[in-house]
Every structure is written in structure tokens, then in C-alpha cells.
Amino acid sequence: MEVVPLATADEVAAVAADAVEGRVRARPDTVLGLATGSSPLPLYRELVRRRGAGHAPAYGAVTVFLLDEYVGLPAGHPQSYRATIHRDVTDDLGIDRTRVHGPDPDPDRLSDAGRRYEDALLTAGGVDFQVLGIGSDGHLAFNEPGSSLASLTRIKTLTEVTRADNARFFGSRDEVPRHVLTQGLGTILRASHLLLVAAGAGKAEAVAAAVEGPVSASCPASVLQLHPHASVLLDDEAAAGLRRADHYREVYAGKPAWQGL
Ligand code: GLP
């Protein structure tokens, strides 16, 4: 795992944007895995800004897979993750909506929604580059503490912590759905490259547990330690709980120019 403590969330966004663009330039039909939530927003804004400035790669052949989706919202609800990702990034990058896939929350087809999503991922050849955030309780996608490290896409029940965290996107906590469909930790581990971004003091404890704690279902994001190519980009506050932060900075400062993330 490569841990990169940077000064600000803007720096995190710039380094992450370089990595995404590099991947899409190298392979225009890249399969991108995109996360929702506030953590990747500065990255998405930076990608859109660069495209507006006219020096971004072409995104027309990129395919996108979402990590997760709420269950129980009316189709097209503005807080559905599909609507959110269109609005926050894919529309502005010129990625056609037919190329953006997410778990299907149709109430009549829920029983096999997980299997169908796993099949769609396999058919697409798997995710090449997966953007991730981390929940304040260490969740990854919507894999709450206790999730199997080998889990695949399935229905989960949100914790009260996560519903309270996400209430800011809804009118109140009561309006946050209780159930979700989420890629499992085993699904996420199949992506070729994982890039986790985190900013702010509220993430420091979860980041420290994920990066330097034991691999444990109690901190789902600790599963990154099992992945052969995981990058963790942090601002100053999110890195505050790391014991080896100075070493990570030294490693990054001495990184050869030819070696990307
Ligand atoms: C959400 C999402 C995750 C996200 C996490 C952190 O509920 N399902 O994919 O990484 O929680 O969200 P935020 O970045 O807004 O703090």
C-alpha cells in the first residue's frame, strides 16, 4: 500500500486527477469505478475543470461502475447514487449515461440484484481503476463494520452512524434509506488499482485503523492492506493519526519520476 500524506484536499485532488487521467490516456476504454460522497468531489471537480481547460483525455470510451446504491428511493431521486454521479462528474466528462452502471435497486428484482451486478462487472472485464472514500466508521462503499472481507455485491443495512453522516444530503436522518446495495469487499479487491482519498479530521481515526491497524472486518477499509496495488491519498488532517506519517512522506518525496501511483 502506498500512503501519500499531502498538505491539502486540493493537492489530493490534483494527484488523484493525474492518476485518473494517466490511466484513461494509457487506455481510453478504461473501466473506472467511481465512489459517491464528499471525499472524491474535489477530484471530480478537478477532472471537469481540466476538461473545460481543453487538455484532458477523451472519456467517450470509458465505462463507469458505481460502488453502491440506496434501496427504496423513487427512480431518478436526486440523491440516488446514479443521479449523483451523473450530476457530479460523468455528464461533465462527456461519458454517456448508458456507459454508467450501478447496482439495480428495482424493488421487484432485488433478490438477484447482487448477482446481476457481479455478472455485469465480470462481463466488462472488471474495474481497472477504483476511486474510494472511507466512512467515519471505516466503511468502504456501504460495507459497514462486520462485513465479510470476502463479500460480493448484496443488500446491506446501514448503521445509525452512516445514516446520521449522510443525513446532510437528505432533509433528515429519517429520510436516509435503511437499505443499500453495495459491492462487497471481495468485489472491490478485484479491481486492478484502488485509490482511496480522504480529507478532514473526521476521517483521521478511520484512516489510521485502515492503514496501520489489523486487517479486520471491524474496519472494512483495512481490506486495502490485502490488495497488491492500493494508493491512499490524505490531506494533513486525515493523516493526523498515522504513526508512520513521516516515513510515508519520505518515501513519496524520493519516488522516482517514472513511477506513477
Ligand atoms: C458513503 C459512501 C461511500 C463513501 C463514504 C464516505 O456513505 N457509500 O462510498 O466513501 O460514505 O462519505 P464521505 O466521502 O461523504 O465522507
Residues whose N, C-alpha, C, O or C-beta is under 5 A from the ligand:
A	BS01	GLP	A35 T36 G37 S38 S39 L132 G133 I134 G135 A141 F142
